């Protein structure tokens, strides 16, 4: 069965993915390899690839590729796992801010990200397919995988100040949001945000939190954070029950 619109599911899956499969071609022979993706503010897939890897050699000869990411399965049947395949062409990316973003979302890789043989690559989605579970198959257009450019620019322009403000002035709100989404307790810090959500890090653990709805600028980001923090605190009060102390 095919439906015309998969909603936000494919985008949210791609934004949260920290491992995936890169499909390239070696003289016509398909080749698949493990990658550790992140996403740029505009939804492009970012990959830090070694120049010694076979897939890098393939992309230099033919930039056409596909990237597949997968979510958690529901029960023992792995086919219940949602998965997204993004089609596009890979190009080398020289923007230092995007490389810093990739490293922030893969903090364990910081020690080798600066090696000379590692290069950031970018795949702008040109289409794809999404399987959301049994009998939920969708073909996706470039427009369905690409957020509004004006909204991307507005949020990206405010991102640095938003991240700094949240970490410096509202760490308790971030911790409440983390706890409200089932994450372990600790001093979580925001490292990135975009039109679809934001990323928290604790040591080398990174987790993605989605906005209740896509945002279009700094004011909408603030409203989204207030909503998430309020919902998390209300849930904590409810779980504490009457007569029991409420977690701070």
C-alpha positions in Angstrom: 0.0 0.0 0.0 1.3 3.5 -0.8 0.1 6.7 0.8 0.7 10.2 -0.6 2.2 11.7 2.6 4.3 10.2 5.3 4.2 13.4 7.5 7.2 14.2 9.6 8.2 10.7 10.3 11.0 10.4 7.6 12.5 13.8 8.5 12.5 13.0 12.2 14.1 9.6 11.6 16.9 11.2 9.5 17.5 14.0 12.0 18.0 11.5 14.8 20.1 8.9 12.9 23.7 8.4 14.1 24.4 5.3 12.0 23.4 4.4 8.5 24.4 2.6 5.3 26.0 4.4 2.3 25.4 2.8 -1.1 27.9 3.7 -3.8 28.9 2.2 -7.2 32.2 0.7 -8.1 32.2 0.7 -11.9 28.6 -0.4 -11.9 29.0 -2.8 -9.0 26.9 -1.8 -6.0 28.8 -1.3 -2.8 27.4 -0.7 0.8 29.2 0.5 3.8 28.6 1.7 7.4 28.6 5.5 7.9 27.9 7.8 10.9 25.6 10.6 9.5 24.4 13.9 10.8 22.2 16.5 9.2 22.9 20.1 8.1 20.2 22.7 9.0 18.7 22.3 5.6 18.3 18.5 6.0 21.3 17.5 3.9 23.1 14.4 5.0 26.6 15.1 6.4 29.3 12.3 6.4 32.9 12.5 7.5 34.7 10.1 5.3 38.3 8.9 5.1 40.2 9.3 1.9 41.5 5.8 2.4 38.0 4.3 2.3 36.6 2.5 -0.8 33.4 4.4 -0.7 35.3 7.7 -0.9 37.1 6.5 -4.0 33.7 5.5 -5.5 32.2 8.9 -4.8 35.1 10.7 -6.4 34.4 8.7 -9.6 30.6 8.8 -9.4 28.9 11.1 -6.8 25.5 9.4 -7.1 24.7 7.5 -4.0 22.0 6.5 -1.5 22.0 6.7 2.3 19.7 4.5 4.4 19.0 5.0 8.1 16.8 2.8 10.3 14.9 3.3 13.6 14.1 0.9 16.4 12.0 -2.2 15.6 8.8 -3.0 17.3 9.3 -6.5 18.7 11.3 -9.4 17.2 10.5 -8.7 13.6 13.2 -6.4 12.2 10.9 -5.4 9.3 8.8 -3.4 11.7 11.6 -0.9 12.0 11.1 2.3 10.2 13.7 3.0 7.5 14.4 5.8 5.1 16.5 5.8 1.9 17.7 9.2 0.7 18.9 9.6 -2.9 21.3 12.3 -4.1 24.8 13.2 -5.1 27.7 13.6 -2.6 29.9 16.6 -2.8 32.9 17.6 -0.6 31.9 20.3 1.9 34.4 22.9 3.1 32.1 24.8 5.6 33.9 24.6 8.9 30.7 25.3 10.8 29.1 22.2 9.3 32.1 20.1 10.2 31.9 21.4 13.8 28.2 20.4 13.7 29.0 16.9 12.7 31.7 16.6 15.4 29.2 18.0 18.0 26.8 15.2 17.1 29.6 12.6 17.1 31.7 13.8 20.1 33.7 10.5 20.3 35.1 11.3 16.8 36.7 14.6 17.8 40.2 13.1 18.1 40.3 12.0 14.5 38.0 14.5 12.8 41.0 16.8 12.2 43.2 14.2 10.5 44.2 15.3 7.0 42.7 12.2 5.3 39.1 12.9 6.7 36.8 15.1 4.7 33.2 16.2 5.2 30.8 15.2 2.5 27.2 16.5 1.9 24.3 14.8 0.2 21.4 17.0 -0.6 18.2 14.9 -0.8 16.8 14.6 -4.3 14.1 12.1 -3.4 13.8 8.8 -1.5 11.6 6.2 0.0 10.3 5.6 3.5 9.0 2.4 5.1 7.1 3.1 8.2 6.2 -0.5 9.0 4.0 -3.1 7.6 2.0 -1.9 4.5 3.3 1.7 5.0 5.5 2.4 2.0 6.0 6.0 0.7 7.9 7.5 -2.2 9.3 10.9 -1.3 10.0 13.9 -3.4 12.8 16.4 -2.8 10.3 18.9 -1.5 9.1 16.4 1.1 12.6 15.9 2.4 13.6 19.6 2.4 12.5 22.2 5.0 11.4 25.7 4.0 14.7 27.6 3.1 13.5 30.8 4.8 12.7 29.0 8.0 16.1 27.2 7.9 17.9 30.5 7.5 15.9 32.1 10.3 16.7 29.3 12.8 20.3 28.9 11.7 20.8 32.6 12.2 19.6 32.4 15.8 21.1 29.0 16.6 24.3 30.1 18.3 22.6 32.5 20.6 19.8 29.9 21.4 22.3 27.2 22.3 24.4 29.5 24.4 21.3 31.0 26.2 19.9 27.5 27.0 23.2 26.1 28.3 24.1 29.2 30.3 20.8 30.4 31.6 18.4 27.4 31.5 20.3 24.1 32.2 17.6 23.0 34.5 15.0 23.3 31.7 17.2 21.1 29.5 17.6 18.5 32.2 13.8 18.5 32.7 13.2 18.0 29.0 15.7 15.2 29.0 14.1 13.5 31.9 10.7 14.0 30.4 11.7 12.1 27.3 13.1 9.1 29.3 16.8 10.1 29.2 19.1 9.5 32.2 19.6 12.2 34.7 22.6 14.5 34.2 23.8 17.8 33.0 22.6 17.6 29.4 23.7 20.4 27.1 22.3 21.6 23.8 24.8 21.3 20.9 22.6 22.0 17.9 19.1 23.1 16.9 17.2 23.4 13.6 13.6 23.7 12.3 12.8 20.1 13.3 14.3 19.8 16.8 17.5 20.0 18.8 20.3 17.8 20.1 21.4 17.2 23.7 24.7 15.7 24.7 25.8 14.1 28.0 29.5 13.1 27.9 29.6 11.2 24.5 25.9 10.4 24.5 23.8 12.4 22.0 20.0 12.4 21.8 17.6 14.1 19.5 14.5 15.9 20.7 11.9 16.9 18.2 9.8 20.1 18.4 6.1 19.5 18.7 5.8 21.0 15.2 8.4 22.5 12.8 9.6 26.0 13.8 10.2 29.0 11.6 12.5 31.2 13.7 13.9 32.1 17.1 10.5 33.0 18.7 9.1 29.6 17.7 12.1 27.9 19.1 11.6 29.6 22.5 7.9 28.6 22.4 8.8 25.0 21.6 11.3 24.9 24.5 8.8 26.4 27.0 6.2 23.8 25.9 8.5 20.9 26.2 9.9 22.0 29.6 6.4 22.7 30.9 5.1 19.3 29.8 8.1 17.5 31.3 7.6 19.3 34.7 3.9 18.6 34.7 4.6 14.9 34.0 7.1 14.8 36.8 4.5 16.3 39.3 1.9 13.8 38.2 4.3 10.8 38.5 5.3 12.0 42.0 1.7 11.7 43.2 0.0 13.6 46.0 2.0 13.9 49.2 5.2 12.9 47.5 8.1 15.3 46.8 8.2 16.6 43.2 11.5 16.2 41.5 13.3 19.6 41.0 
